[in-house]
Amino acid sequence: MKFKRFDVLIVGTGISGIYAALNLDTKLKVLMLSKKELSLCNSALAQGGVAAVMDSKNDDFELHIKDTLIAGQYKNNLDNVKILVEQGPRDVERLVEKYGVDFDRNDDGSLALTLEGGHSRRRIAHHKDTTGKEIETCLIAQVEKLKNVTVINHSVLCRLEKDNGLFFADVFTENGSHEYYCANFVIMATGGIGRVYKYTTNSEIATGDGIALAHDLGAEIKNLSYVQFHPTAFADKKNNECFLVSEAVRGEGAYLLNCNKERFMPAYEPERKELAPRDVVSKCIMEEQKKTGSDEFWLDISYKDADFIKNRFPMIYENVLEKGYDMTKEPIPIYPCQHYLMGGINVDGKGATNVQGLYSAGECSHTGVHGKNRLASNSLLEALVFSRLIAEDINSKDISQKQPEAEYPMSEPKGKPLANKAEIQDEIRSIMQKAYFVYPDYDETEKGLKRIKEIKDDLENGGYEINADHTETRSLAVVAFIILSEIWERRNEE
C-alpha cells in the first residue's frame, strides 16, 4: 500500500495545532487533519482569555507561578510551569503584532486585563467573552495563506503506526473513503476528552482520539484522571453540551447562590470566596448540595450596571437570554460539569513524547503545568507556548529527503459495521458520570471498570470495520478505561 509523503502530520486544528503550523519552517511539507471544519474545536469555545504577565508594574512571573502551583495543588511540573509563565508574554505579544488578534483595550490603549478564579492579579488578556474564537479566527486566516500546508477537513485519523522512523496514517474522509499518508513527525493536537461524560462543555469532536492512538504507539499517558469540572456551566439538563458561563463573570464580581438564593462561598472560603480555584468551588457546590438537599444553584451579577454586563459578556448575555434568563436583572442557573483535562500524552519541555518523532500539544498533552487543577486561562497560554516549542524543535532536525511516497503493509480496514454506536457511547458516558463526577465513587468505579474493559476488548477484537464511528467509540472506551484504572489504583491516596 502506498502512502503519500509529508514531513509533518498535525492531527487537530485548534490553537495548538494551527500555531504549531505557523511556527514550522516553510520548507517543511505539512499535512493538517481537521476532524470537522477548521473553526470547530474546544479552542474556539474558550471564553475567558489568555493568562500572562503583561503588566510588569503590578504583576510578575513569581506571582503567576505561585498562583499556578496553588491551583494545581503543587502537583505541577515546576520546570514546565516556568517555561509557560516566562515565555508566555512573548507569544501573547506575537498574537497582536504578527497575527492581528484584537484584545480588549483600556482608554489609554493598554491591554484591558481581567481577573479570574485563583489569580492574585489582573492578568487575563481577552476579547469580550469570545477570546478563543478571536484567536482561532486570526490564526486560521494566516495558516490558510501558507503554501507548504495542506488542510483536510472532515477527516478522522483511524490508525497510526510507525516503522523504520516513519509514521503511517490511515485517514477516514467525509466521502467514506480511506486515504493513506506518512510523515517524519506527528504532532497530536486533538483536544480534550469531554465526550466521555454525559454533560460537558466540550465540542462534539472531543472524544480523545489522539490519546488513544498515542497509547497504541506506546506513548506514556499520564494523569488522565486529572479531570476538571467547571463549577459554572449553565444548568440546562436537556442539552448534553453544556454552555459555559465564564470564570470571568465571577472575576467581575458575580456571586454564587444556593437554592435559597443565599451566598454560600464565604462560609467555605472566607478569603477567596467565589474566586477560589475551579476544583475548590465545584467541591463547595457539592458540599452545599448535601447540606441543602438541592442541586439548584445560581450565579448572580445583576447588581452590576446592565450596559457593563452586556458589553463585557455579549455572547453569554445573548445565550442565557435565549434560555429565558436576563443576567442583567436576575440570577442564572448553574451547575458543575466536565470541562477540561489536565492529564494526557506525557511530554517534555519541548512537547516531545517518549516515542521518537511523536509530539503532543494542547489539551491532549500532559506538560504537567496544570497539576491536579488548571488555573483559569492558562490553557490557551499552554497551547501557544508548547506548540511553538514543538515547531522550533522540529525545525532544528535534519530531515533527509526521501521518496515522496512510501510502501507499508497496513491491514485493510474492512469488517462488520458497528451497528450500536450510540448505545455503546451512552453506556460509557453513564458509567463515567456515576463513577467520577467531582468526587470519585469507588463502588461505581470498580463496577464500571469491569464493564468498560468488556466494551474496549470487544471494540478492539470484534472484527469491526475501521471508520470514524468505530474510532471515536473505541477512543472513548480507551480513555474511560485509563481514567477509571488510575482512580482505582489511587483509591487509597485520596
N, C-alpha and C positions, 0 to 999 in steps of 0.2 A: 504494500500500500504506500502511495506517495504522499508526502506531507510538504505543503508549501512552507517555505523557509522565511523566518523573521529573526531579527536579532533579539528583540524583547517582546514578550507577550504580557500585556497588562489585563488582568481579569477584574473588571469593575470600573465604573466611570463616575464615582463620587469624587469629592475634592481630592482625596489622596491619590487616586488613580490618575486624574487629569493633571494634577500638579506635578506628579512624577513624570508624565509625558512631556510637559512643558520644560522640565529641567534636564531631560535627556539630550545628549548630543544629537544634533540634527542629521549627523551622518548615519545614525543608527536607524534601521528599519523597524518600526514599531507597529504592533497589532494590538488594538484595544477591543475588548469584548464587553458590550453593554447588554445586560440581561433584558431590559426593555428599551426605552429610548434614553438618550443621554441625560435628560433632566429628571428622571425618576430614580431617586436614591435617598437614603437617610440624610445625606449631607444637605440636600435641598430643603429638608424639613426642619433643620436646625434654626431655632428662633432667636435664642439669647445673644450669641455673638462669639467673639474670639478674645480669650483672656491673655493679656500680655502687658508687660511693664512698659507703658507708653508715656507715662508721666513721671519722670525721674525725680521731680521735686517732692512729690507726695508718695512715691512708691519705690520699691527696689526689688532686686532679684531675691534676696533673702526672705522677704515677706511673702512673695509669691511661692517660693519653695516651701516655706513653713506652712502656708495655707494648704498647699497640695498634699503635704505629708499628713497633716492633721485630718483632712478629709479622707485620705486613704488609709487611716489607722496605722500609719507608719509601716505598712506592708509594701511600700513603693520601692522601685529600683532607683536609689538616690542618684546614681551616675546619669541615668537617662532623664530624671527629673531636671537635673542641672542643664543638660543639653536642651531640653524642652524650653525651660524658662529663659536661659541666657541667649539662645539663638532665635527664639520666637519673635521678638520685636522686629528683627530684620525681615522676616517673611511677611509680617503684617504690613510693614512699610512697602514691600515689593507689591503686595496686592493693590495698593493705592497707586504707587508710582509707575509700575510696569503694566498692570492689568486693569486699571481703571475702576477698582471697587469703590463704591460710594458709601463710606461710613458716615454716620450722622456727625454733625459738627456743632460746636458752640458758636456763639455770636462772633467770637474773635478768630474763628477759623480752626481752632484746635479740635482734636477728637473729643466727641462727647462720650465720656466713659461712664458706664453704669455699674451698679453693684449687684452681686448675686450671692446666693447662699454659700457660706464657707469662706468668702473673700473678706479680708480685712481692709481692703482699699477698693476704690472705684478703678477698675482696670479692664472692663469689658467693652471693647470696640464693637459697634453694632450698626445695623441698617434697619431702623424701626424694629419690627419683630419678625423680619424675614431675612436674617443675615446669611444663613446657609444658601438660600435661593439666590441672593445677590452675588455671593462669591462664585457659586456654581455657574451662574449665567455668564459672568465675565470670563471665567476660565474656559468654559466651553467655546465661547466666541474666539478665543485665542488658539485653542487646540485645533479647531476646525480649519485654521489657516496653515497648519503645518503639513507640508508635502510629504514628510517622512512617516506620518502617522495615518494608519488605516483604521477606521472605526466600523465595527459590525454591530448594528443594533439588533435587538430581539434575538440574541444568541446566548445559549446556555452551554457552559463548559461541562461536559458529562464525564469525561475521563482525562486524566493527566498521568502520563508515565514518563520515566526517564531512562535513557540508555546511551552509553558512551558520551556522556557530557551534554546531551541534547534532551529537551523536554518535548514530548509528543502529545498533542491535544486533539481530542475528539469533540467537535463543536456542533450542537444541535441548533439548527436555524429555524426561523419562523415559518418557512415553507415545508417544514417536516423532514428536511434532508440533513445529512451529516457532512460536515466539511472538516478537513484534517490539516493541522498546522504544526510546525515545530519551531523551537526558539532556543537560543543560548541561555536566556534568562527569563524567569517568570516573576511578576510582581502580583501577589494576591492582594486585592483591594476590594473584597466582596462585601464589606459591611458587616452588619450585625446578625443576630440570631432570633430576633423578636418573634418571628412566626412560629417558634417552638412553643409559644404561650398563646393562650386563648385571647388575652387582652394585651395589646402592645401599642406603642406609639410608632413602631417601625412600619415602613412601607411593605407592600406585598411581596417584594423580592427578597426580603431579609430571612433567608432560610438556612444560612450557614454553609453554603456550598463550598466556599473556599477553604473553610476549616476542615470539612470532611475530606476534600481532595488532598490537602496538605498532609492530613493524618494518614491517608493512603500511601503517600510517598515516604512516610517515616519522619515527618517533621514533628518536633515536640509541641504538644498542645498543653498550655499551662493555665491554671486557674480559671477554667471555663465556668466554674460555679460562682465566680465573682460577677454576679448579675445585679445591675442597678435597677431598682424600682422607683420611678419618679413619683413623688408624693402628690403632684397636682395635674393629673390628666382629667380632662372634662369627663364627668361621670355620665357616660352615655352607654348603657349596658346593651343597647340594641346594635351597637357597632363594634366589631372586634378590633378595628384600627382606631385607637383612642386618640382624640385630638389633645395635643399637649398645651397646657397653659404655662407659658414660660416662667422659669425661675425668676426672670427679671421683673415679673409682676410683684413678687414678694420683695425683690430688691428695691422697688419703688414704693414700698410701704404697705402692701396688701396684708390683711390678717387672715389667719386660718380659724374657722369656727366649727364647733361640733354641731350635733343635731339640734341642740337648744339655742343655736346661734350665739354661743359663748366662745370667746377666745380661750384656747387651752394651751398653746405652746409655752407661754411664760411659766406655767406650772412645771413643765418638764425641762425646759431650757431657759432659765431666768436671764442669762446674758445674751445668748444668740437668738432666742425666740424663733420666729419664722425663718430666720436666716441661718439656721443650723444646716449642716450638710444634708444632702438628699436622703441618705440611708437613715440618718437620725430622725428626720421629720417623718419619713414613712413609718418607722417603728413607733414613733409617738402617736401617729394616727391609729395604728393597730392597738396600742395600749388604751387609747381613749375609746376605741370601739368596744373593747372588753368592758370598760367602765360604764359606758352609757347603754350598751346593748344595741347600738345602732351603727349602720355603715353609712350614714348620711353625714357628709362633711361639705363645707363651703369655703370659698375664697372671696374675700371682700376688699375691694379697693374703691368702692363707690363714694367714700368720703372725700376722695381727691377730685380736683377740677375735671369736669367732663371733657373739655377740649383737650386737656393734657392726656387723658386716658386714650381718647380717640386718635390723637396724633402719635403717641408713643407706642400704642399697641393696635394699629389699624386692622391687622389680619385677625388677631384674637377677638377684638371687638366685633367684627363682622361675623366671624364663625359662631360665636356664642349667641349673637343676636338671631342668627338663623335657627338656633336651637330653642329660641324663646326667652333668652335672658339678656337684659341690658346691663352690662357690667358697670355702667356709669351711675346706675340707680339702685342696684341690688346685688347681693352675693350670687356667685355662680357655683353649681355643684361640682365637686372634685373628688377623686379617689385615686390611690396609688395604682400603677400598672407597670408592666415591664417596659424598660426604656433603653438601657444601654448595657454593653458587655465590656467589662474591664479585662477579662482574660482573652485567650485566643492562641494564635500561632506564635510561638515564642521566638523573639528576635533579639539581636544585639543592638548596640548603639548606632549601627549603620542600617538597621532594618533587615539584616540577613538572618536566615534560619540555619538550623544545623544541616540542612540539605543544600549542598553547594549549588549556587545559581538560583536558588529559590528565596525570594524576599516577600515580606508582607508589610502592609501599611494600613493605617486607619483602624476602624473598629474591629476588624477580624484579627488584628495583630495583638500580641502581648508585649509591649515595650516595658511594662511594669510601672509606667509613670503614674497610673491612677491608683495603684494599691488595691484596696478592697472596695473603694468607692470613689467615683470620679468627681473631682471638683468641677463645678459648673463652668462651662465654656472652655475647658482645657482640651476638649476633644477635637475641635476644629484646628486648634494650635498643633496638637499632636499629628493630625493628618498632614498639615503643611510641612512641619519641620522634618519629620521622619521620611516622608515621601521624597523630599528634596535630597536628604542624605543618601537614600537608596539610589537616586539618579546619579548623584555625584560618585558613588562607589562603582556603579556600572560604567560610568564614563571613564573611570580610571583603569578599567580592564582592557586587555589586549584581545580583541575578538578576531581570530584568524578567519579570513574569508574562505567559505566553503561553498559547495554547490547550492544553488537556490532551492533545490528540493532534496528531501532525504527519504530513504526507504526505511520502513519499520513494520514489523508483523503484528499489528494490533488486531484483536479479535473482532469479528463482525458484531454490530450492536443489536442483532436480531434476537427475538424471544417472544414470549407471550405478553399481551398487554396487561398493564396494571389497572385492573377494572375498578378497584375500590379506593382510589387515591384519596378522595375527600374523607371517606370513613376512617382510613388509617391516620391521616393527618389530624383529624378531630380527636381521635383517641389519644394520640401523642400529646396534644395540647391540653386535653383534660387531665391526663396523668401529671403533666408538669405543673399545672395550676394548683393541683391538690398537694403535690409533693414539696413544692418550693415556691411560696409566694411571700416575700419579705422575710419570713422565717421558714426554715426547713421543717417539714413534718416527717420524722424519721420512719414512722409506720408506713405512711404513704410512699416514702422513698424506697423502702425495701420492696414493697409490692410492685411499685411502678418500674423499678429497675429490672425485675424479672420479666415483666411484660414487654418493656422496651427492647430487651435483648432478643426476645422471640420475634418481634417485628423486624428488628435490624437484621437478624440472621436470615429471615425469610426474604427480605428485600435484596440481600447480597447473594443468596444462594438459590433463589427460587426460579431462576431462568427467565427473568423478566426482560422485556425489550428496554434497551437503554435509550431514554429520551428525556425531555425536560421534566415530565411528571415524575418519572422514576427517580431522577437525580435529586429533585427538591425533596421528595418524600424520604429517600434514603438519607439525605443530609440532615433532615430534622431528626431522624432516628439516631444517627451517629452523634449529633450534638446533644440530644437528650440523654443518651446513654453515658456520654462522658461527664456531663453535668451531674447526673444522679450518682454516678460512680464516685466522683470526687466528694459529694456531700456525704455519702455513706462512709467513705474512708475517713472523713474528718469529723464524724459524728461525736467523737469523744473530746474534740478540741474546742467545741463551742461552749 
